[in-house]
Amino acid sequence: MKPTSVTSKGQVTIPNEIRQKLGIRAGSRVIWRVSGDHAELIVADPPVDLPVKGFGLLRSSRKSVPADFDVAVLVDEK
């Protein structure tokens, strides 16, 4: 594993592969434990499953289309 740097504020970046394996996302809470000469990072909150469906997650500035709208009226038959 490639070493990471500590910023002047004491912040470190957790490598992506570790975040994915442990389920760490923005807002995840972790616990630090010092054990001898090393530190352990423990995920405090169990990972929350990501939504399977995305319905309702995005907002659009366009007008909504009525549920009974027939797209066949858009076809130009000549």
mmCIF file of the N, C-alpha and C atoms, coordinates in Angstrom:
data_MODEL
# 
_entry.id   MODEL 
# 
loop_
_atom_site.group_PDB 
_atom_site.id 
_atom_site.type_symbol 
_atom_site.label_atom_id 
_atom_site.label_alt_id 
_atom_site.label_comp_id 
_atom_site.label_asym_id 
_atom_site.label_entity_id 
_atom_site.label_seq_id 
_atom_site.pdbx_PDB_ins_code 
_atom_site.Cartn_x 
_atom_site.Cartn_y 
_atom_site.Cartn_z 
_atom_site.occupancy 
_atom_site.B_iso_or_equiv 
_atom_site.pdbx_formal_charge 
_atom_site.auth_seq_id 
_atom_site.auth_comp_id 
_atom_site.auth_asym_id 
_atom_site.auth_atom_id 
_atom_site.pdbx_PDB_model_num 
ATOM 1   N N  . MET A 1 1  ? 0.840   -1.171 0.000   1.00 0.00 ? 1  MET A N  1 
ATOM 2   C CA . MET A 1 1  ? 0.000   0.000  0.000   1.00 0.00 ? 1  MET A CA 1 
ATOM 3   C C  . MET A 1 1  ? 0.887   1.236  0.000   1.00 0.00 ? 1  MET A C  1 
ATOM 4   N N  . LYS A 1 2  ? 0.518   2.209  -0.817  1.00 0.00 ? 2  LYS A N  1 
ATOM 5   C CA . LYS A 1 2  ? 1.284   3.441  -0.956  1.00 0.00 ? 2  LYS A CA 1 
ATOM 6   C C  . LYS A 1 2  ? 1.026   4.354  0.250   1.00 0.00 ? 2  LYS A C  1 
ATOM 7   N N  . PRO A 1 3  ? 2.077   4.939  0.845   1.00 0.00 ? 3  PRO A N  1 
ATOM 8   C CA . PRO A 1 3  ? 1.881   5.837  1.990   1.00 0.00 ? 3  PRO A CA 1 
ATOM 9   C C  . PRO A 1 3  ? 1.118   7.101  1.584   1.00 0.00 ? 3  PRO A C  1 
ATOM 10  N N  . THR A 1 4  ? 0.371   7.673  2.534   1.00 0.00 ? 4  THR A N  1 
ATOM 11  C CA . THR A 1 4  ? -0.324  8.935  2.307   1.00 0.00 ? 4  THR A CA 1 
ATOM 12  C C  . THR A 1 4  ? 0.267   9.996  3.223   1.00 0.00 ? 4  THR A C  1 
ATOM 13  N N  . SER A 1 5  ? 0.049   11.253 2.882   1.00 0.00 ? 5  SER A N  1 
ATOM 14  C CA . SER A 1 5  ? 0.589   12.366 3.659   1.00 0.00 ? 5  SER A CA 1 
ATOM 15  C C  . SER A 1 5  ? -0.439  12.875 4.662   1.00 0.00 ? 5  SER A C  1 
ATOM 16  N N  . VAL A 1 6  ? 0.068   13.518 5.703   1.00 0.00 ? 6  VAL A N  1 
ATOM 17  C CA . VAL A 1 6  ? -0.768  14.176 6.698   1.00 0.00 ? 6  VAL A CA 1 
ATOM 18  C C  . VAL A 1 6  ? -0.697  15.674 6.421   1.00 0.00 ? 6  VAL A C  1 
ATOM 19  N N  . THR A 1 7  ? -1.871  16.351 6.359   1.00 0.00 ? 7  THR A N  1 
ATOM 20  C CA . THR A 1 7  ? -1.888  17.789 6.100   1.00 0.00 ? 7  THR A CA 1 
ATOM 21  C C  . THR A 1 7  ? -1.515  18.550 7.361   1.00 0.00 ? 7  THR A C  1 
ATOM 22  N N  . SER A 1 8  ? -1.354  19.865 7.241   1.00 0.00 ? 8  SER A N  1 
ATOM 23  C CA . SER A 1 8  ? -1.024  20.708 8.389   1.00 0.00 ? 8  SER A CA 1 
ATOM 24  C C  . SER A 1 8  ? -2.136  20.702 9.432   1.00 0.00 ? 8  SER A C  1 
ATOM 25  N N  . LYS A 1 9  ? -3.371  20.340 9.023   1.00 0.00 ? 9  LYS A N  1 
ATOM 26  C CA . LYS A 1 9  ? -4.503  20.247 9.950   1.00 0.00 ? 9  LYS A CA 1 
ATOM 27  C C  . LYS A 1 9  ? -4.641  18.847 10.543  1.00 0.00 ? 9  LYS A C  1 
ATOM 28  N N  . GLY A 1 10 ? -3.724  17.938 10.209  1.00 0.00 ? 10 GLY A N  1 
ATOM 29  C CA . GLY A 1 10 ? -3.777  16.579 10.736  1.00 0.00 ? 10 GLY A CA 1 
ATOM 30  C C  . GLY A 1 10 ? -4.715  15.668 9.971   1.00 0.00 ? 10 GLY A C  1 
ATOM 31  N N  . GLN A 1 11 ? -5.104  16.054 8.773   1.00 0.00 ? 11 GLN A N  1 
ATOM 32  C CA . GLN A 1 11 ? -6.022  15.261 7.967   1.00 0.00 ? 11 GLN A CA 1 
ATOM 33  C C  . GLN A 1 11 ? -5.259  14.303 7.056   1.00 0.00 ? 11 GLN A C  1 
ATOM 34  N N  . VAL A 1 12 ? -5.846  13.136 6.821   1.00 0.00 ? 12 VAL A N  1 
ATOM 35  C CA . VAL A 1 12 ? -5.293  12.170 5.876   1.00 0.00 ? 12 VAL A CA 1 
ATOM 36  C C  . VAL A 1 12 ? -6.403  11.728 4.933   1.00 0.00 ? 12 VAL A C  1 
ATOM 37  N N  . THR A 1 13 ? -6.011  11.267 3.766   1.00 0.00 ? 13 THR A N  1 
ATOM 38  C CA . THR A 1 13 ? -6.976  10.719 2.814   1.00 0.00 ? 13 THR A CA 1 
ATOM 39  C C  . THR A 1 13 ? -6.922  9.208  2.909   1.00 0.00 ? 13 THR A C  1 
ATOM 40  N N  . ILE A 1 14 ? -8.087  8.607  3.141   1.00 0.00 ? 14 ILE A N  1 
ATOM 41  C CA . ILE A 1 14 ? -8.166  7.144  3.177   1.00 0.00 ? 14 ILE A CA 1 
ATOM 42  C C  . ILE A 1 14 ? -8.214  6.676  1.724   1.00 0.00 ? 14 ILE A C  1 
ATOM 43  N N  . PRO A 1 15 ? -7.308  5.803  1.311   1.00 0.00 ? 15 PRO A N  1 
ATOM 44  C CA . PRO A 1 15 ? -7.299  5.346  -0.077  1.00 0.00 ? 15 PRO A CA 1 
ATOM 45  C C  . PRO A 1 15 ? -8.656  4.753  -0.499  1.00 0.00 ? 15 PRO A C  1 
ATOM 46  N N  . ASN A 1 16 ? -8.996  4.970  -1.744  1.00 0.00 ? 16 ASN A N  1 
ATOM 47  C CA . ASN A 1 16 ? -10.282 4.560  -2.302  1.00 0.00 ? 16 ASN A CA 1 
ATOM 48  C C  . ASN A 1 16 ? -10.573 3.079  -2.088  1.00 0.00 ? 16 ASN A C  1 
ATOM 49  N N  . GLU A 1 17 ? -9.581  2.212  -2.315  1.00 0.00 ? 17 GLU A N  1 
ATOM 50  C CA . GLU A 1 17 ? -9.826  0.775  -2.182  1.00 0.00 ? 17 GLU A CA 1 
ATOM 51  C C  . GLU A 1 17 ? -10.171 0.393  -0.733  1.00 0.00 ? 17 GLU A C  1 
ATOM 52  N N  . ILE A 1 18 ? -9.603  1.105  0.233   1.00 0.00 ? 18 ILE A N  1 
ATOM 53  C CA . ILE A 1 18 ? -9.930  0.843  1.636   1.00 0.00 ? 18 ILE A CA 1 
ATOM 54  C C  . ILE A 1 18 ? -11.327 1.365  1.961   1.00 0.00 ? 18 ILE A C  1 
ATOM 55  N N  . ARG A 1 19 ? -11.664 2.572  1.463   1.00 0.00 ? 19 ARG A N  1 
ATOM 56  C CA . ARG A 1 19 ? -13.008 3.115  1.687   1.00 0.00 ? 19 ARG A CA 1 
ATOM 57  C C  . ARG A 1 19 ? -14.072 2.186  1.124   1.00 0.00 ? 19 ARG A C  1 
ATOM 58  N N  . GLN A 1 20 ? -13.833 1.662  -0.067  1.00 0.00 ? 20 GLN A N  1 
ATOM 59  C CA . GLN A 1 20 ? -14.807 0.759  -0.684  1.00 0.00 ? 20 GLN A CA 1 
ATOM 60  C C  . GLN A 1 20 ? -14.933 -0.535 0.114   1.00 0.00 ? 20 GLN A C  1 
ATOM 61  N N  . LYS A 1 21 ? -13.817 -1.095 0.529   1.00 0.00 ? 21 LYS A N  1 
ATOM 62  C CA . LYS A 1 21 ? -13.840 -2.370 1.256   1.00 0.00 ? 21 LYS A CA 1 
ATOM 63  C C  . LYS A 1 21 ? -14.554 -2.237 2.599   1.00 0.00 ? 21 LYS A C  1 
ATOM 64  N N  . LEU A 1 22 ? -14.347 -1.103 3.297   1.00 0.00 ? 22 LEU A N  1 
ATOM 65  C CA . LEU A 1 22 ? -14.949 -0.901 4.614   1.00 0.00 ? 22 LEU A CA 1 
ATOM 66  C C  . LEU A 1 22 ? -16.305 -0.206 4.557   1.00 0.00 ? 22 LEU A C  1 
ATOM 67  N N  . GLY A 1 23 ? -16.718 0.234  3.372   1.00 0.00 ? 23 GLY A N  1 
ATOM 68  C CA . GLY A 1 23 ? -18.014 0.911  3.234   1.00 0.00 ? 23 GLY A CA 1 
ATOM 69  C C  . GLY A 1 23 ? -18.011 2.316  3.794   1.00 0.00 ? 23 GLY A C  1 
ATOM 70  N N  . ILE A 1 24 ? -16.849 2.977  3.777   1.00 0.00 ? 24 ILE A N  1 
ATOM 71  C CA . ILE A 1 24 ? -16.746 4.343  4.292   1.00 0.00 ? 24 ILE A CA 1 
ATOM 72  C C  . ILE A 1 24 ? -17.159 5.312  3.196   1.00 0.00 ? 24 ILE A C  1 
ATOM 73  N N  . ARG A 1 25 ? -18.126 6.175  3.531   1.00 0.00 ? 25 ARG A N  1 
ATOM 74  C CA . ARG A 1 25 ? -18.607 7.184  2.595   1.00 0.00 ? 25 ARG A CA 1 
ATOM 75  C C  . ARG A 1 25 ? -18.572 8.545  3.294   1.00 0.00 ? 25 ARG A C  1 
ATOM 76  N N  . ALA A 1 26 ? -18.866 9.608  2.561   1.00 0.00 ? 26 ALA A N  1 
ATOM 77  C CA . ALA A 1 26 ? -18.932 10.942 3.166   1.00 0.00 ? 26 ALA A CA 1 
ATOM 78  C C  . ALA A 1 26 ? -19.935 10.904 4.308   1.00 0.00 ? 26 ALA A C  1 
ATOM 79  N N  . GLY A 1 27 ? -19.539 11.404 5.455   1.00 0.00 ? 27 GLY A N  1 
ATOM 80  C CA . GLY A 1 27 ? -20.410 11.411 6.619   1.00 0.00 ? 27 GLY A CA 1 
ATOM 81  C C  . GLY A 1 27 ? -20.267 10.188 7.510   1.00 0.00 ? 27 GLY A C  1 
ATOM 82  N N  . SER A 1 28 ? -19.514 9.175  7.074   1.00 0.00 ? 28 SER A N  1 
ATOM 83  C CA . SER A 1 28 ? -19.295 7.986  7.914   1.00 0.00 ? 28 SER A CA 1 
ATOM 84  C C  . SER A 1 28 ? -18.548 8.406  9.173   1.00 0.00 ? 28 SER A C  1 
ATOM 85  N N  . ARG A 1 29 ? -18.845 7.744  10.264  1.00 0.00 ? 29 ARG A N  1 
ATOM 86  C CA . ARG A 1 29 ? -18.168 8.027  11.529  1.00 0.00 ? 29 ARG A CA 1 
ATOM 87  C C  . ARG A 1 29 ? -17.179 6.910  11.811  1.00 0.00 ? 29 ARG A C  1 
ATOM 88  N N  . VAL A 1 30 ? -15.976 7.316  12.240  1.00 0.00 ? 30 VAL A N  1 
ATOM 89  C CA . VAL A 1 30 ? -14.926 6.347  12.535  1.00 0.00 ? 30 VAL A CA 1 
ATOM 90  C C  . VAL A 1 30 ? -14.375 6.596  13.933  1.00 0.00 ? 30 VAL A C  1 
ATOM 91  N N  . ILE A 1 31 ? -13.747 5.580  14.494  1.00 0.00 ? 31 ILE A N  1 
ATOM 92  C CA . ILE A 1 31 ? -13.113 5.657  15.805  1.00 0.00 ? 31 ILE A CA 1 
ATOM 93  C C  . ILE A 1 31 ? -11.627 5.368  15.615  1.00 0.00 ? 31 ILE A C  1 
ATOM 94  N N  . TRP A 1 32 ? -10.788 6.171  16.276  1.00 0.00 ? 32 TRP A N  1 
ATOM 95  C CA . TRP A 1 32 ? -9.342  5.943  16.252  1.00 0.00 ? 32 TRP A CA 1 
ATOM 96  C C  . TRP A 1 32 ? -8.939  5.295  17.562  1.00 0.00 ? 32 TRP A C  1 
ATOM 97  N N  . ARG A 1 33 ? -8.113  4.270  17.480  1.00 0.00 ? 33 ARG A N  1 
ATOM 98  C CA . ARG A 1 33 ? -7.604  3.582  18.663  1.00 0.00 ? 33 ARG A CA 1 
ATOM 99  C C  . ARG A 1 33 ? -6.091  3.431  18.511  1.00 0.00 ? 33 ARG A C  1 
ATOM 100 N N  . VAL A 1 34 ? -5.358  3.827  19.544  1.00 0.00 ? 34 VAL A N  1 
ATOM 101 C CA . VAL A 1 34 ? -3.905  3.673  19.531  1.00 0.00 ? 34 VAL A CA 1 
ATOM 102 C C  . VAL A 1 34 ? -3.580  2.359  20.216  1.00 0.00 ? 34 VAL A C  1 
ATOM 103 N N  . SER A 1 35 ? -2.817  1.530  19.511  1.00 0.00 ? 35 SER A N  1 
ATOM 104 C CA . SER A 1 35 ? -2.430  0.222  20.031  1.00 0.00 ? 35 SER A CA 1 
ATOM 105 C C  . SER A 1 35 ? -0.919  0.073  19.854  1.00 0.00 ? 35 SER A C  1 
ATOM 106 N N  . GLY A 1 36 ? -0.205  0.273  20.939  1.00 0.00 ? 36 GLY A N  1 
ATOM 107 C CA . GLY A 1 36 ? 1.255   0.200  20.848  1.00 0.00 ? 36 GLY A CA 1 
ATOM 108 C C  . GLY A 1 36 ? 1.797   1.346  20.032  1.00 0.00 ? 36 GLY A C  1 
ATOM 109 N N  . ASP A 1 37 ? 2.517   1.005  18.951  1.00 0.00 ? 37 ASP A N  1 
ATOM 110 C CA . ASP A 1 37 ? 3.116   2.041  18.114  1.00 0.00 ? 37 ASP A CA 1 
ATOM 111 C C  . ASP A 1 37 ? 2.348   2.282  16.822  1.00 0.00 ? 37 ASP A C  1 
ATOM 112 N N  . HIS A 1 38 ? 1.076   1.846  16.760  1.00 0.00 ? 38 HIS A N  1 
ATOM 113 C CA . HIS A 1 38 ? 0.291   2.095  15.550  1.00 0.00 ? 38 HIS A CA 1 
ATOM 114 C C  . HIS A 1 38 ? -1.134  2.506  15.920  1.00 0.00 ? 38 HIS A C  1 
ATOM 115 N N  . ALA A 1 39 ? -1.841  3.089  14.958  1.00 0.00 ? 39 ALA A N  1 
ATOM 116 C CA . ALA A 1 39 ? -3.221  3.538  15.163  1.00 0.00 ? 39 ALA A CA 1 
ATOM 117 C C  . ALA A 1 39 ? -4.149  2.672  14.329  1.00 0.00 ? 39 ALA A C  1 
ATOM 118 N N  . GLU A 1 40 ? -5.325  2.373  14.891  1.00 0.00 ? 40 GLU A N  1 
ATOM 119 C CA . GLU A 1 40 ? -6.340  1.590  14.174  1.00 0.00 ? 40 GLU A CA 1 
ATOM 120 C C  . GLU A 1 40 ? -7.528  2.494  13.879  1.00 0.00 ? 40 GLU A C  1 
ATOM 121 N N  . LEU A 1 41 ? -8.088  2.340  12.715  1.00 0.00 ? 41 LEU A N  1 
ATOM 122 C CA . LEU A 1 41 ? -9.290  3.067  12.314  1.00 0.00 ? 41 LEU A CA 1 
ATOM 123 C C  . LEU A 1 41 ? -10.432 2.066  12.314  1.00 0.00 ? 41 LEU A C  1 
ATOM 124 N N  . ILE A 1 42 ? -11.467 2.348  13.084  1.00 0.00 ? 42 ILE A N  1 
ATOM 125 C CA . ILE A 1 42 ? -12.605 1.440  13.187  1.00 0.00 ? 42 ILE A CA 1 
ATOM 126 C C  . ILE A 1 42 ? -13.837 2.182  12.700  1.00 0.00 ? 42 ILE A C  1 
ATOM 127 N N  . VAL A 1 43 ? -14.605 1.563  11.821  1.00 0.00 ? 43 VAL A N  1 
ATOM 128 C CA . VAL A 1 43 ? -15.836 2.175  11.320  1.00 0.00 ? 43 VAL A CA 1 
ATOM 129 C C  . VAL A 1 43 ? -16.891 2.066  12.415  1.00 0.00 ? 43 VAL A C  1 
ATOM 130 N N  . ALA A 1 44 ? -17.367 3.233  12.916  1.00 0.00 ? 44 ALA A N  1 
ATOM 131 C CA . ALA A 1 44 ? -18.326 3.264  14.019  1.00 0.00 ? 44 ALA A CA 1 
ATOM 132 C C  . ALA A 1 44 ? -19.732 2.899  13.549  1.00 0.00 ? 44 ALA A C  1 
ATOM 133 N N  . ASP A 1 45 ? -20.120 3.410  12.410  1.00 0.00 ? 45 ASP A N  1 
ATOM 134 C CA . ASP A 1 45 ? -21.450 3.138  11.878  1.00 0.00 ? 45 ASP A CA 1 
ATOM 135 C C  . ASP A 1 45 ? -21.344 2.049  10.824  1.00 0.00 ? 45 ASP A C  1 
ATOM 136 N N  . PRO A 1 46 ? -22.212 1.048  10.882  1.00 0.00 ? 46 PRO A N  1 
ATOM 137 C CA . PRO A 1 46 ? -22.167 0.045  9.823   1.00 0.00 ? 46 PRO A CA 1 
ATOM 138 C C  . PRO A 1 46 ? -22.512 0.696  8.487   1.00 0.00 ? 46 PRO A C  1 
ATOM 139 N N  . PRO A 1 47 ? -21.928 0.205  7.409   1.00 0.00 ? 47 PRO A N  1 
ATOM 140 C CA . PRO A 1 47 ? -22.216 0.805  6.107   1.00 0.00 ? 47 PRO A CA 1 
ATOM 141 C C  . PRO A 1 47 ? -23.690 0.704  5.773   1.00 0.00 ? 47 PRO A C  1 
ATOM 142 N N  . VAL A 1 48 ? -24.222 1.788  5.234   1.00 0.00 ? 48 VAL A N  1 
ATOM 143 C CA . VAL A 1 48 ? -25.616 1.831  4.812   1.00 0.00 ? 48 VAL A CA 1 
ATOM 144 C C  . VAL A 1 48 ? -25.670 1.425  3.347   1.00 0.00 ? 48 VAL A C  1 
ATOM 145 N N  . ASP A 1 49 ? -26.591 0.538  3.019   1.00 0.00 ? 49 ASP A N  1 
ATOM 146 C CA . ASP A 1 49 ? -26.732 0.119  1.631   1.00 0.00 ? 49 ASP A CA 1 
ATOM 147 C C  . ASP A 1 49 ? -27.155 1.300  0.772   1.00 0.00 ? 49 ASP A C  1 
ATOM 148 N N  . LEU A 1 50 ? -26.552 1.404  -0.396  1.00 0.00 ? 50 LEU A N  1 
ATOM 149 C CA . LEU A 1 50 ? -26.947 2.435  -1.335  1.00 0.00 ? 50 LEU A CA 1 
ATOM 150 C C  . LEU A 1 50 ? -28.299 2.063  -1.934  1.00 0.00 ? 50 LEU A C  1 
ATOM 151 N N  . PRO A 1 51 ? -29.104 3.058  -2.260  1.00 0.00 ? 51 PRO A N  1 
ATOM 152 C CA . PRO A 1 51 ? -30.412 2.740  -2.843  1.00 0.00 ? 51 PRO A CA 1 
ATOM 153 C C  . PRO A 1 51 ? -30.257 1.992  -4.157  1.00 0.00 ? 51 PRO A C  1 
ATOM 154 N N  . VAL A 1 52 ? -31.104 0.979  -4.352  1.00 0.00 ? 52 VAL A N  1 
ATOM 155 C CA . VAL A 1 52 ? -31.074 0.201  -5.584  1.00 0.00 ? 52 VAL A CA 1 
ATOM 156 C C  . VAL A 1 52 ? -31.729 0.990  -6.706  1.00 0.00 ? 52 VAL A C  1 
ATOM 157 N N  . LYS A 1 53 ? -32.789 1.712  -6.344  1.00 0.00 ? 53 LYS A N  1 
ATOM 158 C CA . LYS A 1 53 ? -33.497 2.519  -7.331  1.00 0.00 ? 53 LYS A CA 1 
ATOM 159 C C  . LYS A 1 53 ? -33.192 3.981  -7.081  1.00 0.00 ? 53 LYS A C  1 
ATOM 160 N N  . GLY A 1 54 ? -33.106 4.741  -8.133  1.00 0.00 ? 54 GLY A N  1 
ATOM 161 C CA . GLY A 1 54 ? -32.813 6.154  -8.001  1.00 0.00 ? 54 GLY A CA 1 
ATOM 162 C C  . GLY A 1 54 ? -34.026 7.036  -8.202  1.00 0.00 ? 54 GLY A C  1 
ATOM 163 N N  . PHE A 1 55 ? -35.223 6.439  -8.263  1.00 0.00 ? 55 PHE A N  1 
ATOM 164 C CA . PHE A 1 55 ? -36.420 7.239  -8.520  1.00 0.00 ? 55 PHE A CA 1 
ATOM 165 C C  . PHE A 1 55 ? -36.610 8.274  -7.418  1.00 0.00 ? 55 PHE A C  1 
ATOM 166 N N  . GLY A 1 56 ? -36.759 9.522  -7.825  1.00 0.00 ? 56 GLY A N  1 
ATOM 167 C CA . GLY A 1 56 ? -37.011 10.592 -6.878  1.00 0.00 ? 56 GLY A CA 1 
ATOM 168 C C  . GLY A 1 56 ? -35.764 11.249 -6.316  1.00 0.00 ? 56 GLY A C  1 
ATOM 169 N N  . LEU A 1 57 ? -34.579 10.752 -6.664  1.00 0.00 ? 57 LEU A N  1 
ATOM 170 C CA . LEU A 1 57 ? -33.352 11.340 -6.126  1.00 0.00 ? 57 LEU A CA 1 
ATOM 171 C C  . LEU A 1 57 ? -32.945 12.618 -6.860  1.00 0.00 ? 57 LEU A C  1 
ATOM 172 N N  . LEU A 1 58 ? -33.324 12.715 -8.125  1.00 0.00 ? 58 LEU A N  1 
ATOM 173 C CA . LEU A 1 58 ? -32.932 13.869 -8.922  1.00 0.00 ? 58 LEU A CA 1 
ATOM 174 C C  . LEU A 1 58 ? -34.129 14.776 -9.176  1.00 0.00 ? 58 LEU A C  1 
ATOM 175 N N  . ARG A 1 59 ? -33.869 16.055 -9.225  1.00 0.00 ? 59 ARG A N  1 
ATOM 176 C CA . ARG A 1 59 ? -34.901 17.034 -9.526  1.00 0.00 ? 59 ARG A CA 1 
ATOM 177 C C  . ARG A 1 59 ? -34.620 17.605 -10.912 1.00 0.00 ? 59 ARG A C  1 
ATOM 178 N N  . SER A 1 60 ? -35.678 17.953 -11.635 1.00 0.00 ? 60 SER A N  1 
ATOM 179 C CA . SER A 1 60 ? -35.538 18.520 -12.966 1.00 0.00 ? 60 SER A CA 1 
ATOM 180 C C  . SER A 1 60 ? -36.263 19.852 -13.012 1.00 0.00 ? 60 SER A C  1 
ATOM 181 N N  . SER A 1 61 ? -35.722 20.769 -13.797 1.00 0.00 ? 61 SER A N  1 
ATOM 182 C CA . SER A 1 61 ? -36.383 22.062 -13.971 1.00 0.00 ? 61 SER A CA 1 
ATOM 183 C C  . SER A 1 61 ? -37.416 22.007 -15.091 1.00 0.00 ? 61 SER A C  1 
ATOM 184 N N  . ARG A 1 62 ? -37.461 20.901 -15.822 1.00 0.00 ? 62 ARG A N  1 
ATOM 185 C CA . ARG A 1 62 ? -38.445 20.742 -16.905 1.00 0.00 ? 62 ARG A CA 1 
ATOM 186 C C  . ARG A 1 62 ? -39.819 20.415 -16.344 1.00 0.00 ? 62 ARG A C  1 
ATOM 187 N N  . LYS A 1 63 ? -40.844 20.746 -17.137 1.00 0.00 ? 63 LYS A N  1 
ATOM 188 C CA . LYS A 1 63 ? -42.206 20.394 -16.745 1.00 0.00 ? 63 LYS A CA 1 
ATOM 189 C C  . LYS A 1 63 ? -42.359 18.884 -16.811 1.00 0.00 ? 63 LYS A C  1 
ATOM 190 N N  . SER A 1 64 ? -43.113 18.333 -15.907 1.00 0.00 ? 64 SER A N  1 
ATOM 191 C CA . SER A 1 64 ? -43.338 16.894 -15.930 1.00 0.00 ? 64 SER A CA 1 
ATOM 192 C C  . SER A 1 64 ? -44.308 16.529 -17.056 1.00 0.00 ? 64 SER A C  1 
ATOM 193 N N  . VAL A 1 65 ? -44.193 15.315 -17.524 1.00 0.00 ? 65 VAL A N  1 
ATOM 194 C CA . VAL A 1 65 ? -45.046 14.814 -18.601 1.00 0.00 ? 65 VAL A CA 1 
ATOM 195 C C  . VAL A 1 65 ? -46.193 14.040 -17.956 1.00 0.00 ? 65 VAL A C  1 
ATOM 196 N N  . PRO A 1 66 ? -47.424 14.272 -18.405 1.00 0.00 ? 66 PRO A N  1 
ATOM 197 C CA . PRO A 1 66 ? -48.544 13.530 -17.823 1.00 0.00 ? 66 PRO A CA 1 
ATOM 198 C C  . PRO A 1 66 ? -48.359 12.020 -17.998 1.00 0.00 ? 66 PRO A C  1 
ATOM 199 N N  . ALA A 1 67 ? -48.832 11.260 -17.049 1.00 0.00 ? 67 ALA A N  1 
ATOM 200 C CA . ALA A 1 67 ? -48.677 9.806  -17.082 1.00 0.00 ? 67 ALA A CA 1 
ATOM 201 C C  . ALA A 1 67 ? -49.384 9.190  -18.276 1.00 0.00 ? 67 ALA A C  1 
ATOM 202 N N  . ASP A 1 68 ? -50.448 9.820  -18.767 1.00 0.00 ? 68 ASP A N  1 
ATOM 203 C CA . ASP A 1 68 ? -51.205 9.254  -19.890 1.00 0.00 ? 68 ASP A CA 1 
ATOM 204 C C  . ASP A 1 68 ? -50.762 9.833  -21.238 1.00 0.00 ? 68 ASP A C  1 
ATOM 205 N N  . PHE A 1 69 ? -49.581 10.478 -21.288 1.00 0.00 ? 69 PHE A N  1 
ATOM 206 C CA . PHE A 1 69 ? -49.083 11.067 -22.529 1.00 0.00 ? 69 PHE A CA 1 
ATOM 207 C C  . PHE A 1 69 ? -48.734 9.973  -23.525 1.00 0.00 ? 69 PHE A C  1 
ATOM 208 N N  . ASP A 1 70 ? -49.212 10.115 -24.765 1.00 0.00 ? 70 ASP A N  1 
ATOM 209 C CA . ASP A 1 70 ? -48.972 9.132  -25.816 1.00 0.00 ? 70 ASP A CA 1 
ATOM 210 C C  . ASP A 1 70 ? -47.868 9.651  -26.730 1.00 0.00 ? 70 ASP A C  1 
ATOM 211 N N  . VAL A 1 71 ? -46.713 8.990  -26.724 1.00 0.00 ? 71 VAL A N  1 
ATOM 212 C CA . VAL A 1 71 ? -45.583 9.439  -27.544 1.00 0.00 ? 71 VAL A CA 1 
ATOM 213 C C  . VAL A 1 71 ? -45.833 9.253  -29.032 1.00 0.00 ? 71 VAL A C  1 
ATOM 214 N N  . ALA A 1 72 ? -46.803 8.468  -29.387 1.00 0.00 ? 72 ALA A N  1 
ATOM 215 C CA . ALA A 1 72 ? -47.118 8.239  -30.796 1.00 0.00 ? 72 ALA A CA 1 
ATOM 216 C C  . ALA A 1 72 ? -47.584 9.518  -31.484 1.00 0.00 ? 72 ALA A C  1 
ATOM 217 N N  . VAL A 1 73 ? -48.100 10.485 -30.724 1.00 0.00 ? 73 VAL A N  1 
ATOM 218 C CA . VAL A 1 73 ? -48.535 11.734 -31.338 1.00 0.00 ? 73 VAL A CA 1 
ATOM 219 C C  . VAL A 1 73 ? -47.348 12.566 -31.829 1.00 0.00 ? 73 VAL A C  1 
ATOM 220 N N  . LEU A 1 74 ? -46.154 12.247 -31.399 1.00 0.00 ? 74 LEU A N  1 
ATOM 221 C CA . LEU A 1 74 ? -44.964 12.962 -31.822 1.00 0.00 ? 74 LEU A CA 1 
ATOM 222 C C  . LEU A 1 74 ? -44.427 12.477 -33.162 1.00 0.00 ? 74 LEU A C  1 
ATOM 223 N N  . VAL A 1 75 ? -44.859 11.292 -33.599 1.00 0.00 ? 75 VAL A N  1 
ATOM 224 C CA . VAL A 1 75 ? -44.384 10.720 -34.852 1.00 0.00 ? 75 VAL A CA 1 
ATOM 225 C C  . VAL A 1 75 ? -45.097 11.411 -36.013 1.00 0.00 ? 75 VAL A C  1 
ATOM 226 N N  . ASP A 1 76 ? -44.307 11.894 -36.952 1.00 0.00 ? 76 ASP A N  1 
ATOM 227 C CA . ASP A 1 76 ? -44.859 12.564 -38.136 1.00 0.00 ? 76 ASP A CA 1 
ATOM 228 C C  . ASP A 1 76 ? -45.036 11.533 -39.228 1.00 0.00 ? 76 ASP A C  1 
ATOM 229 N N  . GLU A 1 77 ? -46.282 11.163 -39.528 1.00 0.00 ? 77 GLU A N  1 
ATOM 230 C CA . GLU A 1 77 ? -46.575 10.162 -40.554 1.00 0.00 ? 77 GLU A CA 1 
ATOM 231 C C  . GLU A 1 77 ? -46.905 10.872 -41.869 1.00 0.00 ? 77 GLU A C  1 
ATOM 232 N N  . LYS A 1 78 ? -46.001 10.799 -42.838 1.00 0.00 ? 78 LYS A N  1 
ATOM 233 C CA . LYS A 1 78 ? -46.229 11.400 -44.162 1.00 0.00 ? 78 LYS A CA 1 
ATOM 234 C C  . LYS A 1 78 ? -46.113 10.389 -45.231 1.00 0.00 ? 78 LYS A C  1 
# 
